[in-house]
Amino acid sequence: MLYEYAGVVYPPRSKMCAARREHYVELLRQGLNFTQAAKVVGVSKRTGKVWRNGRTRSSGRNEKASVA
């Protein structure tokens, strides 16, 4: 199955998701707030916050943020 984002076709879904996260980070660096950046990229505000802040699993294991 092929996935498309911003006119580019990605064979595995993981590469498409990585491209979306990179675009989100770039939009934040350009000065958009996280809600606006999430809307442009096409993800929920909650997903944008997880990418920005990281996540704590129910097991207590912390995952680092995607945004450096």
C-alpha positions as CSV (number, residue, x, y, z in Angstrom):
1,M,0.0,0.0,0.0
2,L,1.2,3.5,-0.8
3,Y,0.7,6.6,1.3
4,E,0.8,10.1,0.1
5,Y,1.5,13.4,1.9
6,A,2.1,16.8,0.3
7,G,2.2,15.3,-3.1
8,V,4.9,12.8,-2.3
9,V,4.2,9.0,-2.3
10,Y,5.7,7.0,0.5
11,P,5.7,3.1,0.3
12,P,5.8,2.5,4.1
13,R,3.5,4.4,6.4
14,S,6.3,5.1,8.8
15,K,8.1,7.2,6.3
16,M,5.0,9.3,5.6
17,C,4.5,9.8,9.3
18,A,8.1,10.9,9.7
19,A,7.7,13.4,6.9
20,R,4.6,14.8,8.7
21,R,6.5,15.1,11.9
22,E,9.4,16.9,10.2
23,H,7.0,19.3,8.5
24,Y,5.3,20.0,11.9
25,V,8.7,20.8,13.5
26,E,9.6,23.1,10.6
27,L,6.3,25.0,11.0
28,L,7.0,25.4,14.7
29,R,10.4,26.9,13.9
30,Q,8.7,29.3,11.5
31,G,6.6,30.6,14.4
32,L,3.3,28.8,14.1
33,N,1.8,27.7,17.4
34,F,1.3,24.0,17.9
35,T,-2.4,24.1,17.2
36,Q,-1.9,25.9,13.9
37,A,1.0,23.6,12.9
38,A,-1.0,20.5,13.7
39,K,-3.9,21.7,11.5
40,V,-1.6,22.4,8.6
41,V,0.0,19.0,8.8
42,G,-3.4,17.3,9.2
43,V,-3.1,15.8,12.7
44,S,-5.0,16.4,15.9
45,K,-4.0,19.0,18.4
46,R,-3.3,16.2,20.9
47,T,-1.0,14.4,18.4
48,G,0.9,17.7,18.0
49,K,1.3,18.0,21.7
50,V,2.6,14.5,22.0
51,W,5.1,15.2,19.2
52,R,6.2,18.3,21.1
53,N,6.2,17.1,24.7
54,G,6.8,13.4,24.5
55,R,4.5,10.8,26.1
56,T,4.3,8.8,29.3
57,R,3.1,5.2,28.8
58,S,0.8,3.5,31.3
59,S,3.8,1.3,32.1
60,G,5.6,4.4,33.4
61,R,8.1,4.4,30.5
62,N,8.7,7.8,29.1
63,E,9.1,8.5,25.4
64,K,11.1,11.4,24.2
65,A,9.6,14.2,22.2
66,S,9.9,14.3,18.4
67,V,10.6,18.0,18.5
68,A,14.2,18.8,19.5
